[in-house]
């Protein structure tokens, strides 16, 4: 691998691979394409080219060709039009309905700074959240880390509506947490960044490994910890040999702090927040927002607290491409949370003093402060007032019309960015019952 190919983006590297080996044509003709790690390494390290934990991370060239990739051994992969991801459901319960839990009074635990997946798992156990979610106590941590999957076959759905049979021979899988209680073995996949979906492989490969090792039933748990909230999901596979037979059994959300935010709280924030900008593009040098998920902005805030990151590192952490990384940086900049600085001749994104202050707030104060930062902007104040009056969220066309009147962005950007405005407005009102 030459220095020139090392510097290629994952998208450009996959473009070169598709061209060299005619991968899309082979998949169209034969249904799949087997590729060795050594072939991938001609252009970029395989570990950077074959692990996409959400669809956000997929290189555009693979997405456009409806291609996905699975490991089938420690040194090889298979590409096809696989359907490999499961959408994470929207929360069905509002924040005020979440179970509130208490932690032991340990000095080494700071609930405002659970910054790693390992820390999130520790708190999950110590707080009793995992016991409550599973409906049984005595969950002891017994295994975790990288393991070989062993040998097994399975079927998986494809975009063309047929199933493909895959043979796996000792591929590598990584397990965030493995537990055992009196009645079951529990496999946990933990995230501390919010995504819209997840790669089913993260549950299926460990499941196939351990169902060969134990006689107790296996329970599969997917956990997302972000913004001081745990969201837990239990899944099962209705057919052992069918990757695509994943089913959600139940989900539950837990808070470590007081989450009770009322409509009166939001109204008070609106009343006490002065308008600071109308976002008129002729007078501001900060781009209008193009980042739909406030939850993901908060995830980025949490991950930037201890360690500033380059745009490339942000893209890798959040499963973004570089363009999305810039969108979310600018969204944080719009709220006064993020800034860029130069350190040792590289550009780093870090928290502003305001961003640091917001991070250190408890749950309720943080949400209300973020709502206030949003409501400093005229378009959100106007739309917030409209929702209070009508009890209805505005349609995208109404948001776009208001954006045009305020001249917040170019006409070609209006419809796309109106979705972001809707997303932020929904986030504010989802903090409580409307």
Secondary structure, DSSP 8 states (H G I E B T S, - for coil): --HHHHTS-HHHHHHHHHHHHTHHHHHHHHS-EEEEHHHHTTTS-GGGTS--SSGGGS-HHHHHTT-EEEEEETTEEEEESB--EEE----SS-GGGSEE------TT--TT---SHHHHHHHHHHTTHHHHHHT-S--EEEEEEEEE--EEEEEEEBTTS-EEEEEEES-EEEEEEEEE-SSEEEEEEEESS--SEEETHHHHHHHHHHHTT-SSEEEEEEEEEETTEEEEEEEEESSTTBGGGEEEEEEEEEESS-----HHHHHHHHHH----B---TTT-SS-------HHHHHHHHHHHTT--B-HHHHHHHHT--HHHHHHHHHHHHHTT-EEEEEETTEEEEEE-HHHHHHHTS-HHHHHHHHHHHHTTBHHHHHHHHHHHHHSS---HHHHHHHHHHHT-S-HHHHHHHHHHHHHHHHHHHHTS--
